Amino acid sequence: MQHEHPARLRVGVIGPGRAGTALARALARAGHEVVAASAVSEASVGRVRRAFPAARIAEPAGVLDLADLALLTVPDDALPGLVSGLAATGAPYAGRLLVHASGRYGVAVLDPAARLGALPLALHPVMTFTGRDDDADRLKGVSFGVTAPGPLRTVAEALVIEMGGDPVFVTEENRELYHAALASAANHLVTLVAEAADLLRKAGVDNPARMLGPLLSSALDNALRFGDAGLTGPVARGDSGTVAGHVAALGTASPGARAAYLALARLTADRALAAGLLTPADAERLLDVLGETA
């Protein structure tokens, strides 16, 4: 049985994709009411109907009109145009909490709405979503990158906590760096693992996932617990001959993987040297190999 929330908000969703639906579900679980959504495609309309059967399908301005809190969960590149376009048409921004979930942007992207009286918040969940009904469960214990004007920091914090998350405040000027770090870790990890699996198949391994799973789980745990001190392998040991062999093999099997290996090996060598894991002499020999094979 759902209990009444002492400060229940009417929630509207503009862009009910995976992230928007998950956040709206989490807010609904916290006692707020999802009253409206702007959905264009048949898939989006169906998603709204399944997740929030009582919500009204409306144009973006209509969603704002019905909501106390509007989630602007559209793709990053579409967000500035959406905000400014609605402002140009005189959309009812005044007094509404306006929340976007983009990692890239802080609250400056919402300035056109803020000038018309909107209350801007950037609440970025550091999580990927699958589009399943249990996506809201994935928010429990997850960090949110939060940017908010001073007077709204407590509101932002409360909303994140209500959704089960952990608010981490990020300044406006650091949003791009914050998002680059997350995207580099998550997106490039997928690429590295998928590429490694392809290379193992070329090497005759029938089940790369079974081989990689324990190794990568251990490596990730070491990296999160120990940082650079968790480095292992030929680069960290200064085994320049082994590294040269890797580069040669990759040059034949996958030129793209070779280029990535070279770039990452140089960065790994730099970090291992700075951490005291490599001697200057070993680092010099290793970087000579990497430079010669560039």
HELIX and SHEET records of a PDB file:
HELIX    1   1 ARG A   18  ARG A   29  1                                  12    
HELIX    2   2 GLU A   42  ALA A   51  1                                  10    
HELIX    3   3 PRO A   60  LEU A   66  1                                   7    
HELIX    4   4 ASP A   76  ALA A   78  5                                   3    
HELIX    5   5 LEU A   79  ALA A   88  1                                  10    
HELIX    6   6 ALA A  108  LEU A  110  5                                   3    
HELIX    7   7 ASP A  111  ALA A  114  1                                   4    
HELIX    8   8 ASP A  133  LEU A  139  5                                   7    
HELIX    9   9 GLY A  150  LEU A  152  5                                   3    
HELIX   10  10 ARG A  153  GLU A  162  1                                  10    
HELIX   11  11 GLU A  172  ASN A  174  5                                   3    
HELIX   12  12 ARG A  175  LYS A  202  1                                  28    
HELIX   13  13 PRO A  208  PHE A  226  1                                  19    
HELIX   14  14 GLY A  227  GLY A  230  5                                   4    
HELIX   15  15 PRO A  234  ARG A  237  1                                   4    
HELIX   16  16 SER A  240  ALA A  253  1                                  14    
HELIX   17  17 PRO A  255  ALA A  274  1                                  20    
HELIX   18  18 PRO A  280  GLU A  292  1                                  13    
SHEET    1   A 8 ARG A  56  ILE A  57  0                                        
SHEET    2   A 8 GLU A  33  SER A  38  1                                        
SHEET    3   A 8 ARG A  10  ILE A  14  1                                        
SHEET    4   A 8 LEU A  69  LEU A  72  1                                        
SHEET    5   A 8 LEU A  97  HIS A 100  1                                        
SHEET    6   A 8 LEU A 119  PRO A 125  1                                        
SHEET    7   A 8 SER A 143  THR A 147 -1                                        
SHEET    8   A 8 ASP A 166  PHE A 169  1                                        
END                                                                             
